[in-house]
Amino acid sequence: MNSKSREFIVSQDWLGVNKIFFNQKTGQYSENVGDLIDYSNFEFDLEGLLTYLDFGYCAFGKTPIKGISFLEQNQTLYFDEDGQLEIINNDDPSINYIETTSSEENTWELIESNIRSFCDKNINKNLCVPTSGGLDSRLINFFSPRKDQIKAFTYGLSSNPEKSFEAIKAKNICEKLNIDWNIVEIGHFNKFITQWIEDFNISSHAHGMYHYEFYTKIKEQNNIMPLISGIIGDLWAGSTSVSEISSPKDMINLGLTRGINFDRKFCLLNKKIDSYEKEFEEKKDLLKNSRYRIISLIRTKIMLLSYLIKVPTNLGFECSSPFLDFNICMSMLTIEPSRWENRKWQRDFFMKNNLDLSHLNKKSSYRNDLDFNSMILHPLDPLNVNLLSPIFKESYIEWINKNIVSSRLDLRVLHWLMNTKYLRSIFPKLGINDKSLVAYNSYVVLKPLEEILKKVKQVEKK
Protein backbone atom coordinates (compact mmCIF):
# COMPACT_ATOMS: atom_id res chain seq x y z
CA MET A 1 0.00 0.00 0.00
CA ASN A 2 1.33 3.46 -0.89
CA SER A 3 2.01 5.50 2.26
CA LYS A 4 0.08 8.40 0.71
CA SER A 5 -3.13 6.40 1.06
CA ARG A 6 -2.77 6.38 4.84
CA GLU A 7 -4.08 9.06 7.16
CA PHE A 8 -1.69 9.70 10.04
CA ILE A 9 -3.22 9.71 13.53
CA VAL A 10 -0.43 9.65 16.13
CA SER A 11 3.04 8.18 16.80
CA GLN A 12 4.80 6.84 19.86
CA ASP A 13 8.48 7.68 20.40
CA TRP A 14 11.40 5.38 21.24
CA LEU A 15 10.68 5.22 25.00
CA GLY A 16 7.01 5.95 25.62
CA VAL A 17 6.96 8.16 28.71
CA ASN A 18 3.83 9.84 27.37
CA LYS A 19 1.29 7.06 26.93
CA ILE A 20 -0.95 6.90 23.88
CA PHE A 21 -4.11 4.85 24.46
CA PHE A 22 -6.53 4.52 21.56
CA ASN A 23 -9.98 3.23 20.69
CA GLN A 24 -9.60 0.32 18.25
CA LYS A 25 -12.67 1.36 16.25
CA THR A 26 -12.54 5.15 16.09
CA GLY A 27 -8.84 5.90 16.44
CA GLN A 28 -9.65 8.39 19.20
CA TYR A 29 -6.64 8.61 21.51
CA SER A 30 -5.63 10.03 24.88
CA GLU A 31 -2.85 9.83 27.46
CA ASN A 32 -5.54 8.86 30.00
CA VAL A 33 -7.23 5.55 29.20
CA GLY A 34 -10.23 6.67 31.24
CA ASP A 35 -11.11 9.21 28.55
CA LEU A 36 -11.81 6.36 26.12
CA ILE A 37 -13.93 3.97 28.21
CA ASP A 38 -17.58 3.60 27.18
CA TYR A 39 -19.19 2.61 30.49
CA SER A 40 -22.53 1.93 28.80
CA ASN A 41 -21.00 -0.73 26.56
CA PHE A 42 -18.31 -2.12 28.81
CA GLU A 43 -16.53 -5.46 28.55
CA PHE A 44 -13.26 -6.77 29.93
CA ASP A 45 -10.54 -7.94 27.57
CA LEU A 46 -9.40 -11.21 29.14
CA GLU A 47 -5.87 -11.20 27.78
CA GLY A 48 -5.38 -7.57 28.75
CA LEU A 49 -6.86 -8.18 32.20
CA LEU A 50 -4.56 -11.11 32.94
CA THR A 51 -1.55 -9.14 31.71
CA TYR A 52 -2.54 -6.27 34.00
CA LEU A 53 -2.81 -8.66 36.95
CA ASP A 54 0.55 -10.29 36.21
CA PHE A 55 2.45 -7.02 35.84
CA GLY A 56 0.37 -4.67 37.98
CA TYR A 57 0.12 -2.35 34.98
CA CYS A 58 -0.77 -2.50 31.28
CA ALA A 59 1.84 -4.14 29.06
CA PHE A 60 2.47 -5.21 25.47
CA GLY A 61 -0.11 -2.89 23.94
CA LYS A 62 -3.01 -4.41 25.87
CA THR A 63 -5.41 -2.98 28.44
CA PRO A 64 -8.06 -4.78 30.54
CA ILE A 65 -10.75 -2.95 28.55
CA LYS A 66 -12.07 -4.53 25.35
CA GLY A 67 -11.60 -2.22 22.38
CA ILE A 68 -8.86 -0.09 23.96
CA SER A 69 -5.14 -0.60 23.30
CA PHE A 70 -2.01 1.51 23.56
CA LEU A 71 0.83 2.19 21.15
CA GLU A 72 4.11 0.53 21.97
CA GLN A 73 7.43 2.26 21.33
CA ASN A 74 8.27 3.19 17.72
CA GLN A 75 4.73 2.57 16.51
CA THR A 76 2.49 4.84 14.42
CA LEU A 77 -1.29 4.69 14.19
CA TYR A 78 -2.97 5.33 10.83
CA PHE A 79 -6.30 5.03 9.08
CA ASP A 80 -5.70 2.96 5.95
CA GLU A 81 -7.37 3.67 2.60
CA ASP A 82 -10.46 1.71 3.71
CA GLY A 83 -10.83 3.72 6.89
CA GLN A 84 -9.53 0.90 9.09
CA LEU A 85 -6.95 1.40 11.81
CA GLU A 86 -3.45 0.24 11.01
CA ILE A 87 -0.40 0.11 13.30
CA ILE A 88 2.99 0.48 11.63
CA ASN A 89 6.19 -0.58 13.40
CA ASN A 90 8.88 2.00 12.70
CA ASP A 91 12.62 1.36 12.87
CA ASP A 92 13.93 1.05 16.41
CA PRO A 93 16.93 3.38 16.77
CA SER A 94 18.20 1.56 19.86
CA ILE A 95 19.05 -1.58 17.86
CA ASN A 96 21.95 0.28 16.25
CA TYR A 97 23.61 0.62 19.67
CA ILE A 98 23.28 -2.76 21.38
CA GLU A 99 26.52 -4.16 19.92
CA THR A 100 28.61 -1.01 20.49
CA THR A 101 30.80 0.17 23.37
CA SER A 102 30.67 3.75 24.60
CA SER A 103 33.27 5.91 26.29
CA GLU A 104 32.79 6.62 30.00
CA GLU A 105 34.33 10.06 29.53
CA ASN A 106 31.90 10.91 26.74
CA THR A 107 28.97 9.60 28.79
CA TRP A 108 29.86 11.87 31.71
CA GLU A 109 30.11 14.82 29.32
CA LEU A 110 26.64 14.10 27.92
CA ILE A 111 25.10 13.87 31.38
CA GLU A 112 26.79 17.02 32.63
CA SER A 113 25.82 18.98 29.52
CA ASN A 114 22.16 17.99 29.87
CA ILE A 115 21.98 18.97 33.53
CA ARG A 116 23.89 22.22 32.96
CA SER A 117 21.58 23.15 30.09
CA PHE A 118 18.45 22.76 32.23
CA CYS A 119 20.01 24.73 35.09
CA ASP A 120 21.12 27.52 32.74
CA LYS A 121 17.65 27.65 31.19
CA ASN A 122 16.26 28.33 34.67
CA ILE A 123 19.22 30.39 35.92
CA ASN A 124 17.16 32.80 38.04
CA LYS A 125 15.00 30.12 39.68
CA ASN A 126 15.35 27.60 42.47
CA LEU A 127 15.46 24.04 41.16
CA CYS A 128 13.82 21.08 42.88
CA VAL A 129 15.93 17.90 43.01
CA PRO A 130 14.22 14.90 44.66
CA THR A 131 17.25 13.43 46.40
CA SER A 132 17.06 9.85 47.59
CA GLY A 133 20.72 9.47 48.46
CA GLY A 134 21.06 7.08 45.53
CA LEU A 135 23.42 7.48 42.61
CA ASP A 136 21.05 9.15 40.14
CA SER A 137 20.08 12.16 42.26
CA ARG A 138 23.69 12.27 43.48
CA LEU A 139 24.80 12.82 39.89
CA ILE A 140 22.25 15.58 39.34
CA ASN A 141 23.35 17.42 42.47
CA PHE A 142 27.03 16.96 41.64
CA PHE A 143 26.77 18.26 38.07
CA SER A 144 24.46 21.19 38.86
CA PRO A 145 26.68 24.22 38.11
CA ARG A 146 25.26 26.51 40.81
CA LYS A 147 24.69 24.68 44.10
CA ASP A 148 22.87 27.65 45.62
CA GLN A 149 20.21 27.19 42.93
CA ILE A 150 19.31 23.69 44.16
CA LYS A 151 16.75 22.77 46.79
CA ALA A 152 17.01 19.04 47.56
CA PHE A 153 14.07 17.15 49.06
CA THR A 154 14.04 13.68 50.63
CA TYR A 155 11.48 11.40 52.29
CA GLY A 156 12.48 8.46 54.47
CA LEU A 157 11.02 4.96 54.25
CA SER A 158 11.23 3.96 57.91
CA SER A 159 9.07 4.99 60.85
CA ASN A 160 11.89 7.32 61.89
CA PRO A 161 12.47 9.12 58.55
CA GLU A 162 15.65 10.93 59.55
CA LYS A 163 17.30 7.58 60.34
CA SER A 164 16.41 6.09 56.93
CA PHE A 165 19.30 5.38 54.59
CA GLU A 166 17.77 7.78 52.03
CA ALA A 167 17.78 10.66 54.49
CA ILE A 168 21.20 9.99 56.01
CA LYS A 169 22.87 9.68 52.62
CA ALA A 170 20.98 12.60 51.06
CA LYS A 171 21.87 14.87 53.97
CA ASN A 172 25.52 13.82 53.73
CA ILE A 173 25.64 14.50 49.97
CA CYS A 174 24.09 17.93 50.37
CA GLU A 175 26.45 18.85 53.19
CA LYS A 176 29.45 17.87 51.05
CA LEU A 177 28.15 19.87 48.07
CA ASN A 178 26.79 22.81 50.13
CA ILE A 179 23.23 22.27 48.87
CA ASP A 180 20.06 23.24 50.74
CA TRP A 181 18.55 19.97 52.01
CA ASN A 182 15.01 19.39 53.28
CA ILE A 183 13.34 16.28 54.65
CA VAL A 184 9.62 15.86 53.91
CA GLU A 185 7.61 13.61 56.19
CA ILE A 186 4.95 11.57 54.43
CA GLY A 187 2.61 8.78 55.45
CA HIS A 188 -0.96 9.98 54.82
CA PHE A 189 -0.71 9.33 51.08
CA ASN A 190 -3.62 6.87 50.88
CA LYS A 191 -5.86 9.93 50.89
CA PHE A 192 -4.60 10.59 47.34
CA ILE A 193 -5.83 7.27 45.95
CA THR A 194 -8.84 8.89 44.25
CA GLN A 195 -6.55 11.45 42.61
CA TRP A 196 -4.23 8.68 41.45
CA ILE A 197 -7.03 6.70 39.81
CA GLU A 198 -8.41 9.84 38.19
CA ASP A 199 -5.01 10.60 36.63
CA PHE A 200 -3.84 7.06 35.80
CA ASN A 201 -7.04 5.02 35.75
CA ILE A 202 -6.39 1.38 34.80
CA SER A 203 -2.97 1.99 33.25
CA SER A 204 -1.28 1.09 36.53
CA HIS A 205 -2.02 -0.14 40.02
CA ALA A 206 -2.52 2.56 42.66
CA HIS A 207 1.13 2.65 43.61
CA GLY A 208 2.54 6.16 43.58
CA MET A 209 0.28 8.15 45.90
CA TYR A 210 3.26 8.86 48.14
CA HIS A 211 4.63 11.12 45.41
CA TYR A 212 1.39 13.12 45.44
CA GLU A 213 1.88 13.75 49.15
CA PHE A 214 5.61 14.44 48.70
CA TYR A 215 5.23 17.01 45.91
CA THR A 216 2.07 18.54 47.36
CA LYS A 217 4.00 19.35 50.54
CA ILE A 218 6.94 20.72 48.55
CA LYS A 219 4.55 22.88 46.54
CA GLU A 220 2.77 24.18 49.65
CA GLN A 221 6.01 25.04 51.45
CA ASN A 222 8.16 26.25 48.54
CA ASN A 223 5.84 26.97 45.60
CA ILE A 224 6.32 25.37 42.17
CA MET A 225 9.86 25.05 40.84
CA PRO A 226 11.48 23.48 37.80
CA LEU A 227 12.38 19.90 38.73
CA ILE A 228 15.20 17.55 37.67
CA SER A 229 14.38 13.86 38.15
CA GLY A 230 16.65 10.83 38.29
CA ILE A 231 13.90 8.63 36.77
CA ILE A 232 15.22 5.22 35.51
CA GLY A 233 18.86 6.32 35.63
CA ASP A 234 19.65 3.21 37.69
CA LEU A 235 18.31 0.86 35.01
CA TRP A 236 20.38 2.40 32.21
CA ALA A 237 23.46 2.46 34.43
CA GLY A 238 23.70 -1.23 35.39
CA SER A 239 21.68 -1.69 38.58
CA THR A 240 19.94 -4.80 37.30
CA SER A 241 19.97 -7.40 34.55
CA VAL A 242 17.22 -9.46 32.95
CA SER A 243 17.28 -13.24 32.94
CA GLU A 244 17.25 -15.03 29.60
CA ILE A 245 13.89 -15.15 27.85
CA SER A 246 13.48 -18.47 26.09
CA SER A 247 9.68 -18.91 26.11
CA PRO A 248 6.54 -16.76 26.29
CA LYS A 249 6.17 -17.33 30.04
CA ASP A 250 9.59 -15.72 30.55
CA MET A 251 8.24 -12.40 29.28
CA ILE A 252 7.15 -11.68 32.85
CA ASN A 253 10.88 -11.11 33.52
CA LEU A 254 10.43 -7.76 31.76
CA GLY A 255 7.97 -6.64 34.42
CA LEU A 256 10.24 -6.09 37.44
CA THR A 257 7.05 -6.12 39.52
CA ARG A 258 8.77 -6.24 42.93
CA GLY A 259 5.75 -8.14 44.25
CA ILE A 260 3.19 -5.45 43.48
CA ASN A 261 0.93 -7.53 41.26
CA PHE A 262 -1.99 -9.93 41.63
CA ASP A 263 -1.94 -13.73 41.40
CA ARG A 264 -4.11 -14.65 38.42
CA LYS A 265 -5.14 -17.90 40.14
CA PHE A 266 -7.65 -15.80 42.11
CA CYS A 267 -9.28 -14.60 38.89
CA LEU A 268 -12.46 -16.57 38.13
CA LEU A 269 -12.45 -15.89 34.39
CA ASN A 270 -11.01 -18.39 31.93
CA LYS A 271 -7.26 -18.41 32.55
CA LYS A 272 -6.17 -20.91 29.89
CA ILE A 273 -4.53 -18.31 27.73
CA ASP A 274 -0.91 -17.53 26.88
CA SER A 275 -0.83 -13.77 27.14
CA TYR A 276 2.68 -13.32 25.76
CA GLU A 277 2.98 -15.62 22.74
CA LYS A 278 2.72 -12.90 20.08
CA GLU A 279 5.09 -10.50 21.81
CA PHE A 280 7.65 -13.27 22.35
CA GLU A 281 7.56 -14.50 18.75
CA GLU A 282 8.05 -10.98 17.40
CA LYS A 283 11.08 -10.21 19.57
CA LYS A 284 12.63 -13.53 20.61
CA ASP A 285 15.76 -13.10 18.51
CA LEU A 286 16.43 -9.56 19.75
CA LEU A 287 15.74 -10.65 23.33
CA LYS A 288 18.77 -12.95 23.18
CA ASN A 289 20.80 -9.76 23.59
CA SER A 290 21.16 -8.77 27.26
CA ARG A 291 21.19 -5.06 26.43
CA TYR A 292 18.02 -5.31 24.39
CA ARG A 293 16.40 -7.06 27.36
CA ILE A 294 17.22 -4.02 29.51
CA ILE A 295 15.72 -1.70 26.88
CA SER A 296 12.60 -3.91 26.77
CA LEU A 297 12.33 -3.96 30.56
CA ILE A 298 12.46 -0.16 30.73
CA ARG A 299 9.99 0.21 27.86
CA THR A 300 7.62 -2.21 29.56
CA LYS A 301 7.82 -0.74 33.05
CA ILE A 302 7.71 2.88 31.86
CA MET A 303 3.92 2.39 31.89
CA LEU A 304 4.27 2.53 35.67
CA LEU A 305 7.51 4.47 36.18
CA SER A 306 6.36 7.46 34.16
CA TYR A 307 4.48 8.52 37.31
CA LEU A 308 7.84 9.80 38.61
CA ILE A 309 7.50 12.57 36.00
CA LYS A 310 3.73 12.66 35.59
CA VAL A 311 2.80 13.24 39.24
CA PRO A 312 4.88 16.42 39.71
CA THR A 313 3.86 17.56 36.21
CA ASN A 314 0.18 17.15 37.16
CA LEU A 315 0.89 19.35 40.20
CA GLY A 316 2.39 22.09 38.03
CA PHE A 317 6.14 21.35 38.15
CA GLU A 318 8.18 21.65 34.95
CA CYS A 319 10.08 18.36 34.84
CA SER A 320 13.24 17.22 33.11
CA SER A 321 15.61 14.27 33.38
CA PRO A 322 18.92 13.48 31.69
CA PHE A 323 17.97 9.81 31.77
CA LEU A 324 15.18 10.24 29.23
CA ASP A 325 17.55 11.60 26.57
CA PHE A 326 18.14 8.97 23.88
CA ASN A 327 21.85 9.64 23.40
CA ILE A 328 22.54 9.61 27.15
CA CYS A 329 20.54 6.42 27.66
CA MET A 330 22.31 4.57 24.87
CA SER A 331 25.71 5.81 26.02
CA MET A 332 25.05 4.62 29.59
CA LEU A 333 23.71 1.26 28.48
CA THR A 334 26.72 0.51 26.30
CA ILE A 335 29.46 1.12 28.85
CA GLU A 336 31.95 -1.77 28.73
CA PRO A 337 30.02 -4.72 30.33
CA SER A 338 32.38 -5.42 33.25
CA ARG A 339 32.26 -1.71 34.16
CA TRP A 340 28.51 -1.46 33.59
CA GLU A 341 27.57 -4.36 35.83
CA ASN A 342 26.51 -3.21 39.30
CA ARG A 343 27.27 0.37 38.17
CA LYS A 344 31.00 0.02 38.80
CA TRP A 345 31.73 2.89 36.39
CA GLN A 346 29.57 5.22 38.51
CA ARG A 347 30.74 3.96 41.88
CA ASP A 348 34.36 4.58 40.89
CA PHE A 349 33.38 8.09 39.77
CA PHE A 350 31.89 8.90 43.16
CA MET A 351 34.88 7.41 44.95
CA LYS A 352 37.15 9.68 42.91
CA ASN A 353 35.01 12.74 43.72
CA ASN A 354 34.65 12.10 47.46
CA LEU A 355 30.97 11.16 47.20
CA ASP A 356 31.21 7.48 48.09
CA LEU A 357 28.81 6.92 50.98
CA SER A 358 29.16 3.18 51.51
CA HIS A 359 30.61 3.88 54.98
CA LEU A 360 27.17 5.14 56.04
CA ASN A 361 25.42 1.79 55.39
CA LYS A 362 25.82 0.53 58.95
CA LYS A 363 24.54 3.80 60.40
CA SER A 364 21.29 3.74 58.41
CA SER A 365 17.94 2.04 58.73
CA TYR A 366 16.90 0.01 55.68
CA ARG A 367 13.42 -0.68 57.01
CA ASN A 368 10.58 0.15 54.62
CA ASP A 369 7.53 1.03 56.70
CA LEU A 370 5.85 3.43 54.27
CA ASP A 371 2.99 1.27 53.01
CA PHE A 372 2.40 -0.33 56.39
CA ASN A 373 2.30 2.98 58.22
CA SER A 374 0.02 4.47 55.56
CA MET A 375 -2.61 1.84 56.38
CA ILE A 376 -2.49 2.97 60.01
CA LEU A 377 -2.35 6.72 59.42
CA HIS A 378 -4.99 6.76 56.67
CA PRO A 379 -6.91 3.44 56.60
CA LEU A 380 -8.04 2.17 53.22
CA ASP A 381 -11.70 1.69 52.37
CA PRO A 382 -12.44 -2.04 51.99
CA LEU A 383 -12.82 -3.43 48.50
CA ASN A 384 -16.41 -3.87 47.30
CA VAL A 385 -16.92 -7.62 47.48
CA ASN A 386 -20.19 -7.55 45.53
CA LEU A 387 -18.63 -5.72 42.60
CA LEU A 388 -15.46 -7.77 42.41
CA SER A 389 -16.64 -11.28 43.36
CA PRO A 390 -18.02 -12.13 39.88
CA ILE A 391 -14.45 -11.72 38.59
CA PHE A 392 -12.23 -12.61 41.55
CA LYS A 393 -12.44 -15.25 44.24
CA GLU A 394 -14.69 -13.84 46.94
CA SER A 395 -12.80 -15.40 49.84
CA TYR A 396 -9.57 -13.75 48.65
CA ILE A 397 -11.17 -10.31 48.41
CA GLU A 398 -12.45 -10.78 51.96
CA TRP A 399 -8.95 -11.86 53.02
CA ILE A 400 -7.51 -8.65 51.53
CA ASN A 401 -10.07 -6.52 53.36
CA LYS A 402 -9.30 -8.27 56.64
CA ASN A 403 -5.55 -7.84 56.35
CA ILE A 404 -5.39 -4.20 55.27
CA VAL A 405 -6.75 -3.29 58.70
CA SER A 406 -3.23 -2.94 60.04
CA SER A 407 -3.75 -1.05 63.27
CA ARG A 408 -4.15 -4.28 65.21
CA LEU A 409 -1.33 -4.90 67.66
CA ASP A 410 -0.52 -8.39 66.36
CA LEU A 411 0.11 -7.13 62.83
CA ARG A 412 2.18 -4.19 64.03
CA VAL A 413 4.38 -6.50 66.11
CA LEU A 414 4.74 -9.00 63.27
CA HIS A 415 5.64 -6.23 60.83
CA TRP A 416 8.31 -4.95 63.19
CA LEU A 417 9.77 -8.44 63.67
CA MET A 418 9.73 -9.12 59.93
CA ASN A 419 11.89 -6.04 59.37
CA THR A 420 14.59 -6.96 61.86
CA LYS A 421 17.77 -8.06 60.13
CA TYR A 422 17.94 -11.59 61.56
CA LEU A 423 14.27 -12.57 61.59
CA ARG A 424 13.64 -11.18 58.08
CA SER A 425 15.49 -14.17 56.63
CA ILE A 426 14.21 -16.75 59.15
CA PHE A 427 10.44 -16.09 59.20
CA PRO A 428 9.67 -16.87 55.53
CA LYS A 429 11.39 -20.25 55.90
CA LEU A 430 8.96 -20.99 58.75
CA GLY A 431 5.98 -19.99 56.63
CA ILE A 432 5.47 -16.75 58.57
CA ASN A 433 4.65 -13.77 56.36
CA ASP A 434 3.63 -10.17 56.85
CA LYS A 435 0.13 -10.60 55.45
CA SER A 436 -0.76 -6.93 55.61
CA LEU A 437 1.74 -5.94 52.90
CA VAL A 438 0.76 -8.85 50.66
CA ALA A 439 -2.85 -7.72 51.05
CA TYR A 440 -1.87 -4.11 50.34
CA ASN A 441 -0.10 -5.08 47.11
CA SER A 442 -3.18 -6.99 45.92
CA TYR A 443 -5.46 -4.15 47.00
CA VAL A 444 -3.70 -1.49 44.92
CA VAL A 445 -4.01 -3.70 41.82
CA LEU A 446 -7.74 -4.31 42.28
CA LYS A 447 -8.75 -0.81 43.36
CA PRO A 448 -8.61 0.79 39.86
CA LEU A 449 -10.68 -2.12 38.51
CA GLU A 450 -13.24 -1.57 41.25
CA GLU A 451 -13.55 2.11 40.36
CA ILE A 452 -14.30 1.22 36.73
CA LEU A 453 -16.96 -1.29 37.80
CA LYS A 454 -18.55 1.36 40.04
CA LYS A 455 -18.95 3.64 37.04
CA VAL A 456 -20.40 0.80 34.97
CA LYS A 457 -23.01 0.20 37.69
CA GLN A 458 -23.83 3.91 37.90
CA VAL A 459 -24.50 4.00 34.14
CA GLU A 460 -26.65 0.87 34.36
CA LYS A 461 -28.85 2.48 37.00
CA LYS A 462 -29.63 5.52 34.84
Secondary structure, DSSP 8 states (H G I E B T S, - for coil): --GGG-EEEEE--SS-SS--EEETTT--EESSGGGG--GGG--B-HHHHHHHHHHSB--TTB-SBTTEEE--TTEEEEE-TTS-EEEEE---GGGGTTT----HHHHHHHHHHHHHHHHHHTTTS-EEEE--SSHHHHHHHHH-S-GGGEEEEE--SSSSGGGBHHHHHHHHHHHHHT-EEEE-----GGGGHHHHHHHHGGGB-S--HHHHHHHHHHHHHH----EE--TTHHHHHTS-------SGGGGGGGS--TT-S--GGGB-S-----TTHHHHHHHTTGGGSHHHHHHHHHHHHHHHHTHHHHHHHHTT--EE-GGG-HHHHHHHHTS-HHHHGGGHHHHHHHHHTT---GGGGGGSB----HHHHHHHHS------HHHHTTTB-HHHHHHHHHHT-TTSHHHHHHHHHHTSHHHHHHGGGGT---HHHHHHHHHHHHHHHHHHHHHHHHHHH-
